[in-house]
Amino acid sequence: MADIEQEKSDNAENFSMATNVDPKNMQELTQFVQSLLQGMQDKFQSMSDQIIGRIDEMGSRIDDLEKNIADLMTQAGVEGADK
């Protein structure tokens, strides 16, 4: 909890400093923030791609499972194997 309060205090100090900086430092700050945001966007895109890949794989496994169940029902002679 103390760490969070310290971080809030540090952020407030950094913001107050940033409002009184010269244009050169403001450009550096802007570039830093842009690179930070780009890094976050890249990480989110990577995670999104991984999630979509896993969902696709899960969908394929479910399709295979449904097919296997239908085959087993057909082999067992159960009527109404189709939905």
Biopython code that builds the backbone (N, CA, C, O; Angstrom):
import numpy as np
from Bio.PDB.StructureBuilder import StructureBuilder

atoms = [
    (1, "MET", "N", (0.825, -1.186, 0.000)),
    (1, "MET", "CA", (0.000, 0.000, 0.000)),
    (1, "MET", "C", (0.871, 1.251, 0.000)),
    (1, "MET", "O", (0.579, 2.231, -0.686)),
    (2, "ALA", "N", (1.954, 1.197, 0.789)),
    (2, "ALA", "CA", (2.862, 2.341, 0.832)),
    (2, "ALA", "C", (3.530, 2.549, -0.518)),
    (2, "ALA", "O", (3.818, 3.680, -0.908)),
    (3, "ASP", "N", (3.779, 1.440, -1.241)),
    (3, "ASP", "CA", (4.386, 1.543, -2.569)),
    (3, "ASP", "C", (3.474, 2.288, -3.525)),
    (3, "ASP", "O", (3.939, 3.087, -4.337)),
    (4, "ILE", "N", (2.184, 2.030, -3.431)),
    (4, "ILE", "CA", (1.214, 2.700, -4.314)),
    (4, "ILE", "C", (1.187, 4.196, -4.024)),
    (4, "ILE", "O", (1.172, 5.017, -4.942)),
    (5, "GLU", "N", (1.181, 4.543, -2.735)),
    (5, "GLU", "CA", (1.171, 5.959, -2.365)),
    (5, "GLU", "C", (2.449, 6.647, -2.846)),
    (5, "GLU", "O", (2.402, 7.785, -3.314)),
    (6, "GLN", "N", (3.592, 5.960, -2.732)),
    (6, "GLN", "CA", (4.863, 6.531, -3.186)),
    (6, "GLN", "C", (4.837, 6.725, -4.700)),
    (6, "GLN", "O", (5.307, 7.739, -5.216)),
    (7, "GLU", "N", (4.280, 5.735, -5.405)),
    (7, "GLU", "CA", (4.192, 5.830, -6.867)),
    (7, "GLU", "C", (3.301, 6.998, -7.274)),
    (7, "GLU", "O", (3.630, 7.724, -8.212)),
    (8, "LYS", "N", (2.181, 7.190, -6.587)),
    (8, "LYS", "CA", (1.290, 8.315, -6.879)),
    (8, "LYS", "C", (2.024, 9.627, -6.658)),
    (8, "LYS", "O", (1.904, 10.557, -7.456)),
    (9, "SER", "N", (2.773, 9.696, -5.585)),
    (9, "SER", "CA", (3.525, 10.906, -5.275)),
    (9, "SER", "C", (4.580, 11.167, -6.352)),
    (9, "SER", "O", (4.749, 12.299, -6.806)),
    (10, "ASP", "N", (5.292, 10.098, -6.758)),
    (10, "ASP", "CA", (6.303, 10.234, -7.811)),
    (10, "ASP", "C", (5.671, 10.687, -9.122)),
    (10, "ASP", "O", (6.219, 11.544, -9.815)),
    (11, "ASN", "N", (4.517, 10.112, -9.463)),
    (11, "ASN", "CA", (3.830, 10.489, -10.700)),
    (11, "ASN", "C", (3.397, 11.948, -10.663)),
    (11, "ASN", "O", (3.505, 12.657, -11.663)),
    (12, "ALA", "N", (2.912, 12.390, -9.523)),
    (12, "ALA", "CA", (2.486, 13.780, -9.396)),
    (12, "ALA", "C", (3.680, 14.717, -9.548)),
    (12, "ALA", "O", (3.574, 15.761, -10.193)),
    (13, "GLU", "N", (4.812, 14.347, -8.957)),
    (13, "GLU", "CA", (6.011, 15.180, -9.080)),
    (13, "GLU", "C", (6.491, 15.212, -10.530)),
    (13, "GLU", "O", (6.863, 16.271, -11.036)),
    (14, "ASN", "N", (6.486, 14.066, -11.195)),
    (14, "ASN", "CA", (6.914, 14.015, -12.593)),
    (14, "ASN", "C", (6.003, 14.850, -13.475)),
    (14, "ASN", "O", (6.474, 15.525, -14.391)),
    (15, "PHE", "N", (4.700, 14.813, -13.211)),
    (15, "PHE", "CA", (3.762, 15.605, -14.001)),
    (15, "PHE", "C", (4.003, 17.089, -13.786)),
    (15, "PHE", "O", (4.020, 17.864, -14.742)),
    (16, "SER", "N", (4.188, 17.481, -12.543)),
    (16, "SER", "CA", (4.397, 18.909, -12.285)),
    (16, "SER", "C", (5.691, 19.383, -12.924)),
    (16, "SER", "O", (5.778, 20.526, -13.373)),
    (17, "MET", "N", (6.701, 18.517, -12.970)),
    (17, "MET", "CA", (7.950, 18.883, -13.640)),
    (17, "MET", "C", (7.728, 18.991, -15.152)),
    (17, "MET", "O", (8.270, 19.880, -15.808)),
    (18, "ALA", "N", (6.928, 18.079, -15.690)),
    (18, "ALA", "CA", (6.716, 18.040, -17.130)),
    (18, "ALA", "C", (5.970, 19.271, -17.632)),
    (18, "ALA", "O", (6.124, 19.645, -18.795)),
    (19, "THR", "N", (5.181, 19.894, -16.802)),
    (19, "THR", "CA", (4.427, 21.060, -17.246)),
    (19, "THR", "C", (5.305, 22.298, -17.362)),
    (19, "THR", "O", (4.906, 23.279, -17.991)),
    (20, "ASN", "N", (6.495, 22.267, -16.765)),
    (20, "ASN", "CA", (7.391, 23.420, -16.795)),
    (20, "ASN", "C", (8.699, 23.114, -17.522)),
    (20, "ASN", "O", (9.738, 23.681, -17.184)),
    (21, "VAL", "N", (8.661, 22.226, -18.514)),
    (21, "VAL", "CA", (9.882, 21.855, -19.214)),
    (21, "VAL", "C", (10.038, 22.675, -20.481)),
    (21, "VAL", "O", (9.078, 23.242, -21.000)),
    (22, "ASP", "N", (11.277, 22.723, -20.966)),
    (22, "ASP", "CA", (11.510, 23.437, -22.215)),
    (22, "ASP", "C", (11.095, 22.547, -23.388)),
    (22, "ASP", "O", (10.903, 21.343, -23.214)),
    (23, "PRO", "N", (10.957, 23.131, -24.579)),
    (23, "PRO", "CA", (10.470, 22.366, -25.735)),
    (23, "PRO", "C", (11.309, 21.132, -26.052)),
    (23, "PRO", "O", (10.761, 20.115, -26.478)),
    (24, "LYS", "N", (12.627, 21.196, -25.855)),
    (24, "LYS", "CA", (13.473, 20.042, -26.147)),
    (24, "LYS", "C", (13.102, 18.875, -25.241)),
    (24, "LYS", "O", (12.959, 17.744, -25.706)),
    (25, "ASN", "N", (12.946, 19.146, -23.959)),
    (25, "ASN", "CA", (12.561, 18.084, -23.035)),
    (25, "ASN", "C", (11.147, 17.595, -23.300)),
    (25, "ASN", "O", (10.850, 16.415, -23.112)),
    (26, "MET", "N", (10.281, 18.487, -23.731)),
    (26, "MET", "CA", (8.914, 18.087, -24.054)),
    (26, "MET", "C", (8.918, 17.134, -25.247)),
    (26, "MET", "O", (8.152, 16.171, -25.270)),
    (27, "GLN", "N", (9.777, 17.396, -26.241)),
    (27, "GLN", "CA", (9.891, 16.492, -27.388)),
    (27, "GLN", "C", (10.406, 15.126, -26.943)),
    (27, "GLN", "O", (9.916, 14.096, -27.406)),
    (28, "GLU", "N", (11.391, 15.115, -26.048)),
    (28, "GLU", "CA", (11.915, 13.852, -25.545)),
    (28, "GLU", "C", (10.839, 13.095, -24.779)),
    (28, "GLU", "O", (10.713, 11.878, -24.913)),
    (29, "LEU", "N", (10.073, 13.810, -23.984)),
    (29, "LEU", "CA", (8.983, 13.198, -23.240)),
    (29, "LEU", "C", (7.935, 12.632, -24.197)),
    (29, "LEU", "O", (7.444, 11.520, -24.007)),
    (30, "THR", "N", (7.602, 13.402, -25.213)),
    (30, "THR", "CA", (6.623, 12.949, -26.202)),
    (30, "THR", "C", (7.115, 11.695, -26.910)),
    (30, "THR", "O", (6.348, 10.752, -27.106)),
    (31, "GLN", "N", (8.382, 11.677, -27.293)),
    (31, "GLN", "CA", (8.943, 10.497, -27.953)),
    (31, "GLN", "C", (8.939, 9.296, -27.018)),
    (31, "GLN", "O", (8.644, 8.176, -27.435)),
    (32, "PHE", "N", (9.269, 9.534, -25.753)),
    (32, "PHE", "CA", (9.258, 8.445, -24.777)),
    (32, "PHE", "C", (7.858, 7.868, -24.623)),
    (32, "PHE", "O", (7.679, 6.650, -24.620)),
    (33, "VAL", "N", (6.870, 8.741, -24.497)),
    (33, "VAL", "CA", (5.491, 8.283, -24.332)),
    (33, "VAL", "C", (5.025, 7.548, -25.583)),
    (33, "VAL", "O", (4.349, 6.523, -25.486)),
    (34, "GLN", "N", (5.382, 8.065, -26.759)),
    (34, "GLN", "CA", (4.998, 7.387, -27.997)),
    (34, "GLN", "C", (5.627, 6.005, -28.094)),
    (34, "GLN", "O", (4.963, 5.051, -28.499)),
    (35, "SER", "N", (6.895, 5.888, -27.728)),
    (35, "SER", "CA", (7.546, 4.572, -27.791)),
    (35, "SER", "C", (6.958, 3.627, -26.746)),
    (35, "SER", "O", (6.827, 2.428, -26.995)),
    (36, "LEU", "N", (6.606, 4.160, -25.587)),
    (36, "LEU", "CA", (5.972, 3.348, -24.555)),
    (36, "LEU", "C", (4.611, 2.841, -25.032)),
    (36, "LEU", "O", (4.289, 1.665, -24.860)),
    (37, "LEU", "N", (3.823, 3.718, -25.625)),
    (37, "LEU", "CA", (2.514, 3.321, -26.152)),
    (37, "LEU", "C", (2.645, 2.320, -27.294)),
    (37, "LEU", "O", (1.842, 1.394, -27.407)),
    (38, "GLN", "N", (3.664, 2.507, -28.147)),
    (38, "GLN", "CA", (3.881, 1.567, -29.246)),
    (38, "GLN", "C", (4.239, 0.190, -28.695)),
    (38, "GLN", "O", (3.761, -0.826, -29.198)),
    (39, "GLY", "N", (5.078, 0.156, -27.664)),
    (39, "GLY", "CA", (5.431, -1.112, -27.036)),
    (39, "GLY", "C", (4.217, -1.808, -26.441)),
    (39, "GLY", "O", (4.061, -3.022, -26.566)),
    (40, "MET", "N", (3.359, -1.027, -25.793)),
    (40, "MET", "CA", (2.140, -1.604, -25.224)),
    (40, "MET", "C", (1.232, -2.132, -26.324)),
    (40, "MET", "O", (0.649, -3.208, -26.191)),
    (41, "GLN", "N", (1.111, -1.377, -27.408)),
    (41, "GLN", "CA", (0.266, -1.807, -28.516)),
    (41, "GLN", "C", (0.799, -3.110, -29.117)),
    (41, "GLN", "O", (0.023, -4.005, -29.452)),
    (42, "ASP", "N", (2.122, -3.214, -29.253)),
    (42, "ASP", "CA", (2.732, -4.437, -29.785)),
    (42, "ASP", "C", (2.446, -5.633, -28.877)),
    (42, "ASP", "O", (2.147, -6.727, -29.356)),
    (43, "LYS", "N", (2.540, -5.418, -27.567)),
    (43, "LYS", "CA", (2.270, -6.509, -26.619)),
    (43, "LYS", "C", (0.807, -6.928, -26.671)),
    (43, "LYS", "O", (0.501, -8.120, -26.659)),
    (44, "PHE", "N", (-0.099, -5.954, -26.729)),
    (44, "PHE", "CA", (-1.519, -6.287, -26.822)),
    (44, "PHE", "C", (-1.822, -7.031, -28.123)),
    (44, "PHE", "O", (-2.620, -7.968, -28.132)),
    (45, "GLN", "N", (-1.187, -6.615, -29.217)),
    (45, "GLN", "CA", (-1.411, -7.297, -30.487)),
    (45, "GLN", "C", (-0.917, -8.733, -30.412)),
    (45, "GLN", "O", (-1.580, -9.648, -30.902)),
    (46, "SER", "N", (0.238, -8.933, -29.805)),
    (46, "SER", "CA", (0.789, -10.277, -29.647)),
    (46, "SER", "C", (-0.137, -11.151, -28.802)),
    (46, "SER", "O", (-0.413, -12.297, -29.156)),
    (47, "MET", "N", (-0.612, -10.605, -27.687)),
    (47, "MET", "CA", (-1.528, -11.363, -26.835)),
    (47, "MET", "C", (-2.832, -11.654, -27.570)),
    (47, "MET", "O", (-3.385, -12.747, -27.446)),
    (48, "SER", "N", (-3.320, -10.694, -28.325)),
    (48, "SER", "CA", (-4.551, -10.885, -29.084)),
    (48, "SER", "C", (-4.385, -12.005, -30.112)),
    (48, "SER", "O", (-5.267, -12.848, -30.275)),
    (49, "ASP", "N", (-3.249, -12.003, -30.797)),
    (49, "ASP", "CA", (-2.974, -13.055, -31.776)),
    (49, "ASP", "C", (-2.921, -14.424, -31.111)),
    (49, "ASP", "O", (-3.440, -15.403, -31.649)),
    (50, "GLN", "N", (-2.289, -14.490, -29.932)),
    (50, "GLN", "CA", (-2.216, -15.758, -29.202)),
    (50, "GLN", "C", (-3.604, -16.230, -28.795)),
    (50, "GLN", "O", (-3.916, -17.414, -28.920)),
    (51, "ILE", "N", (-4.434, -15.323, -28.313)),
    (51, "ILE", "CA", (-5.788, -15.688, -27.888)),
    (51, "ILE", "C", (-6.598, -16.190, -29.071)),
    (51, "ILE", "O", (-7.288, -17.205, -28.969)),
    (52, "ILE", "N", (-6.519, -15.486, -30.190)),
    (52, "ILE", "CA", (-7.268, -15.903, -31.379)),
    (52, "ILE", "C", (-6.792, -17.270, -31.846)),
    (52, "ILE", "O", (-7.607, -18.106, -32.236)),
    (53, "GLY", "N", (-5.486, -17.509, -31.813)),
    (53, "GLY", "CA", (-4.947, -18.816, -32.194)),
    (53, "GLY", "C", (-5.469, -19.929, -31.298)),
    (53, "GLY", "O", (-5.819, -21.009, -31.774)),
    (54, "ARG", "N", (-5.518, -19.659, -30.005)),
    (54, "ARG", "CA", (-6.021, -20.664, -29.061)),
    (54, "ARG", "C", (-7.508, -20.906, -29.244)),
    (54, "ARG", "O", (-7.967, -22.042, -29.121)),
    (55, "ILE", "N", (-8.269, -19.858, -29.536)),
    (55, "ILE", "CA", (-9.706, -20.022, -29.787)),
    (55, "ILE", "C", (-9.928, -20.859, -31.049)),
    (55, "ILE", "O", (-10.789, -21.738, -31.070)),
    (56, "ASP", "N", (-9.155, -20.587, -32.092)),
    (56, "ASP", "CA", (-9.264, -21.374, -33.326)),
    (56, "ASP", "C", (-8.940, -22.843, -33.068)),
    (56, "ASP", "O", (-9.631, -23.737, -33.557)),
    (57, "GLU", "N", (-7.877, -23.081, -32.291)),
    (57, "GLU", "CA", (-7.496, -24.462, -31.963)),
    (57, "GLU", "C", (-8.597, -25.148, -31.158)),
    (57, "GLU", "O", (-8.911, -26.313, -31.404)),
    (58, "MET", "N", (-9.180, -24.439, -30.204)),
    (58, "MET", "CA", (-10.259, -24.988, -29.398)),
    (58, "MET", "C", (-11.469, -25.302, -30.277)),
    (58, "MET", "O", (-12.120, -26.330, -30.092)),
    (59, "GLY", "N", (-11.769, -24.430, -31.221)),
    (59, "GLY", "CA", (-12.878, -24.677, -32.136)),
    (59, "GLY", "C", (-12.655, -25.933, -32.968)),
    (59, "GLY", "O", (-13.585, -26.709, -33.189)),
    (60, "SER", "N", (-11.426, -26.134, -33.427)),
    (60, "SER", "CA", (-11.105, -27.342, -34.201)),
    (60, "SER", "C", (-11.259, -28.590, -33.337)),
    (60, "SER", "O", (-11.780, -29.609, -33.790)),
    (61, "ARG", "N", (-10.808, -28.503, -32.106)),
    (61, "ARG", "CA", (-10.934, -29.655, -31.205)),
    (61, "ARG", "C", (-12.396, -29.971, -30.918)),
    (61, "ARG", "O", (-12.776, -31.140, -30.854)),
    (62, "ILE", "N", (-13.214, -28.945, -30.745)),
    (62, "ILE", "CA", (-14.644, -29.161, -30.505)),
    (62, "ILE", "C", (-15.289, -29.802, -31.729)),
    (62, "ILE", "O", (-16.101, -30.716, -31.590)),
    (63, "ASP", "N", (-14.935, -29.331, -32.930)),
    (63, "ASP", "CA", (-15.465, -29.936, -34.159)),
    (63, "ASP", "C", (-15.091, -31.411, -34.238)),
    (63, "ASP", "O", (-15.924, -32.250, -34.583)),
    (64, "ASP", "N", (-13.830, -31.728, -33.917)),
    (64, "ASP", "CA", (-13.383, -33.130, -33.936)),
    (64, "ASP", "C", (-14.157, -33.955, -32.907)),
    (64, "ASP", "O", (-14.570, -35.080, -33.187)),
    (65, "LEU", "N", (-14.345, -33.398, -31.736)),
    (65, "LEU", "CA", (-15.082, -34.097, -30.684)),
    (65, "LEU", "C", (-16.521, -34.367, -31.120)),
    (65, "LEU", "O", (-17.032, -35.469, -30.922)),
    (66, "GLU", "N", (-17.172, -33.375, -31.707)),
    (66, "GLU", "CA", (-18.545, -33.562, -32.187)),
    (66, "GLU", "C", (-18.607, -34.648, -33.248)),
    (66, "GLU", "O", (-19.523, -35.470, -33.246)),
    (67, "LYS", "N", (-17.634, -34.656, -34.155)),
    (67, "LYS", "CA", (-17.600, -35.687, -35.197)),
    (67, "LYS", "C", (-17.410, -37.068, -34.580)),
    (67, "LYS", "O", (-18.082, -38.021, -34.975)),
    (68, "ASN", "N", (-16.503, -37.183, -33.617)),
    (68, "ASN", "CA", (-16.270, -38.470, -32.969)),
    (68, "ASN", "C", (-17.499, -38.949, -32.215)),
    (68, "ASN", "O", (-17.812, -40.140, -32.240)),
    (69, "ILE", "N", (-18.188, -38.055, -31.555)),
    (69, "ILE", "CA", (-19.415, -38.426, -30.839)),
    (69, "ILE", "C", (-20.479, -38.896, -31.822)),
    (69, "ILE", "O", (-21.155, -39.895, -31.574)),
    (70, "ALA", "N", (-20.633, -38.184, -32.937)),
    (70, "ALA", "CA", (-21.614, -38.588, -33.949)),
    (70, "ALA", "C", (-21.262, -39.964, -34.514)),
    (70, "ALA", "O", (-22.149, -40.792, -34.722)),
    (71, "ASP", "N", (-19.969, -40.215, -34.765)),
    (71, "ASP", "CA", (-19.540, -41.532, -35.267)),
    (71, "ASP", "C", (-19.846, -42.624, -34.249)),
    (71, "ASP", "O", (-20.331, -43.692, -34.623)),
    (72, "LEU", "N", (-19.573, -42.379, -32.980)),
    (72, "LEU", "CA", (-19.848, -43.358, -31.931)),
    (72, "LEU", "C", (-21.343, -43.636, -31.821)),
    (72, "LEU", "O", (-21.758, -44.781, -31.638)),
    (73, "MET", "N", (-22.154, -42.576, -31.934)),
    (73, "MET", "CA", (-23.600, -42.766, -31.856)),
    (73, "MET", "C", (-24.098, -43.585, -33.043)),
    (73, "MET", "O", (-24.985, -44.427, -32.900)),
    (74, "THR", "N", (-23.518, -43.332, -34.218)),
    (74, "THR", "CA", (-23.893, -44.097, -35.411)),
    (74, "THR", "C", (-23.505, -45.562, -35.230)),
    (74, "THR", "O", (-24.282, -46.462, -35.550)),
    (75, "GLN", "N", (-22.299, -45.794, -34.717)),
    (75, "GLN", "CA", (-21.830, -47.171, -34.491)),
    (75, "GLN", "C", (-22.695, -47.892, -33.453)),
    (75, "GLN", "O", (-22.914, -49.100, -33.545)),
    (76, "ALA", "N", (-23.175, -47.144, -32.478)),
    (76, "ALA", "CA", (-23.997, -47.742, -31.429)),
    (76, "ALA", "C", (-25.445, -47.924, -31.887)),
    (76, "ALA", "O", (-26.242, -48.550, -31.189)),
    (77, "GLY", "N", (-25.781, -47.386, -33.042)),
    (77, "GLY", "CA", (-27.128, -47.525, -33.568)),
    (77, "GLY", "C", (-28.138, -46.609, -32.915)),
    (77, "GLY", "O", (-29.336, -46.892, -32.923)),
    (78, "VAL", "N", (-27.669, -45.529, -32.358)),
    (78, "VAL", "CA", (-28.563, -44.574, -31.720)),
    (78, "VAL", "C", (-29.217, -43.727, -32.806)),
    (78, "VAL", "O", (-28.541, -43.179, -33.677)),
    (79, "GLU", "N", (-30.557, -43.628, -32.738)),
    (79, "GLU", "CA", (-31.296, -42.819, -33.705)),
    (79, "GLU", "C", (-31.165, -41.344, -33.352)),
    (79, "GLU", "O", (-30.969, -41.000, -32.187)),
    (80, "GLY", "N", (-31.270, -40.481, -34.338)),
    (80, "GLY", "CA", (-31.260, -39.048, -34.093)),
    (80, "GLY", "C", (-29.875, -38.534, -33.757)),
    (80, "GLY", "O", (-29.734, -37.655, -32.906)),
    (81, "ALA", "N", (-28.842, -39.066, -34.410)),
    (81, "ALA", "CA", (-27.478, -38.617, -34.156)),
    (81, "ALA", "C", (-27.283, -37.168, -34.617)),
    (81, "ALA", "O", (-26.439, -36.441, -34.092)),
    (82, "ASP", "N", (-28.085, -36.768, -35.610)),
    (82, "ASP", "CA", (-28.014, -35.373, -36.082)),
    (82, "ASP", "C", (-28.787, -34.476, -35.130)),
    (82, "ASP", "O", (-29.696, -34.930, -34.435)),
    (83, "LYS", "N", (-28.422, -33.205, -35.103)),
    (83, "LYS", "CA", (-29.108, -32.247, -34.231)),
    (83, "LYS", "C", (-30.451, -31.897, -34.772)),
    (83, "LYS", "O", (-31.172, -31.102, -34.169)),
]
sb = StructureBuilder()
sb.init_structure("model")
sb.init_model(0)
sb.init_chain("A")
sb.init_seg("    ")
for serial, (resi, resn, name, xyz) in enumerate(atoms, 1):
    if name == "N":
        sb.init_residue(resn, " ", resi, " ")
    sb.init_atom(name, np.array(xyz, "f"), 0.0, 1.0, " ", f" {name:<3s}", serial, name[0])
structure = sb.get_structure()
